[in-house]
Amino acid sequence: MKNFHYVYIEIAEYFLVVFMLALPPVFAKPLPSHTPFCPADNLCATVLIFYTLCSFFLYMRSRTQHGTQYGSFCTSGSTLTPSIIKLIDKLKSLGRVKPLFSTVLCFAGLVFSAFLWNRAAQYTGKTVQPIILPKDYVHNILFLAGTVILACYEEIVFRLFLPERAHCIALHLRQKRETAHGLQSMLYAAAEAIPIIVFALGHRYLGLYAALNAFTCAVILRVCMLVNERSLVPGCTAHILYNLTVFFILTH
């Protein structure tokens, strides 16, 4: 009975995070070219503090759930199908990738994805919506801090909290009811696909090809986390390096 109490809390938290944090960027509209990067320094700082606090809270919720009865239940099983487990083990066996090598490989994948979709956009005559960059020292610092904070925030929300929480809920429901193998696969696919799709749609204000690039990058970063035993460090590092590289290219 207690497990049901925990699963209700987890479901409520999952949808709260989806509707309050993950979905709003989907409805963002591109800013006109004459709009400044940030209307006020205080507003920028407040937004960054908000994302930092959200990241810390969700990270702690993802980690501390293992100390509850429900969290222990979640770690006792897995929603992974045998074929998925075999694929992840095969990826891990590629030289027993170390975190540093995994970070470099992930970063290379992100850069290659950006290059590929940028070429595709150029080939079809489409243009990626330009990012409005800061023009003074203070806003440069805030923008730079934002690239780091938002990278960590996105990794915690879209690569850690949402998919892992969905797997935990699916595991509980599967244990309570005998579910067919096909339904188990569908639950696993939904738990992985929903954060990736929402993350990609959150970049659509930059254009179609930017959204497709975000989709590809989301897959790469999620695989990086799974290969590294769900560690945030390689993915966050690769994501930050990618954001800083884009920032450097756009400002030079």
Disulfide bonds with the S-S distance in Angstrom:
Cys38-Cys44 1.59
Cys74-Cys168 1.51
